[in-house]
Amino acid sequence: MTDLGTLFADLARGRFPAPDGTTTVWPLAGEREAGVLALTARSFVFADADEGWVRERLARTGSDPLAASLHPSFLAALLERTGRRMDTVDLLTVAPALPGPPPLELRESAPHGHPRVARALRRRTEVRVWETAEGDVVLLGRGPGGRWETAIETAGAGVRGRGRALALAARHLVPGAAVWAQQAPGNARSVRAFQAAGYRAVGAEALLWPAPE
């Protein structure tokens, strides 16, 4: 049976599972690896919840079965069942790594108290941070399945193309074969910036986090 790491490696190479309308349920592999991934006519639920319960709740949504895994009623029930929290359903994108240095002057710094960095430290491992002289931030860290993920933060509004440049820089900085990024679908500016930097849409994802103590 394919594991989460193999699934993401295949998706990064453009190898998608058969769009047969099924949902695969996997047990939780790690505290930071709970979530729901929806691809074209294919879903994956990786959480600390019994498979029989998951399938029963999916059937109870009353929605199109292809959309059931991200139906609000299912996600709400899954959060209650697992005692976890989530932010939103994100667009999940990926881009292959690029050779050479990034076309942007960056300096690597130790992880610090920037809100974007603090958030990454709670949710990713092996976090690395780069900054521009203007205060823009690019970070990389390991997410579910060991995939390398990036997040960016521009220091100020109004600099045309800055988000694209930061997203492109992550493709040069990532130590792996590919870099992943999530964008809230409503954040059209972020979606456009990552697409302009060569990231392609893979699916939609809701990640579930342990509730803070």
Secondary structure, 3 states (H helix, E strand, C coil): CCCHHHHHHHHHCCCCCCCCCCEEEECCCCCCCEEEEEECCEEEEECCCCHHHHHHHHHCCCCCHHHHHHCHHHHHHHHHHHCEECCCCEEEEEEECCCCCCCCCCEEECCCCCHHHHHHHHHCEEEEEEECCCCCEEEEEECHHHCEEEEEECCCCCCCCHHHHHHHHHHHHCCCCEEEEEECCCCHHHHHHHHHCCCEEEEEEEEEEECCC
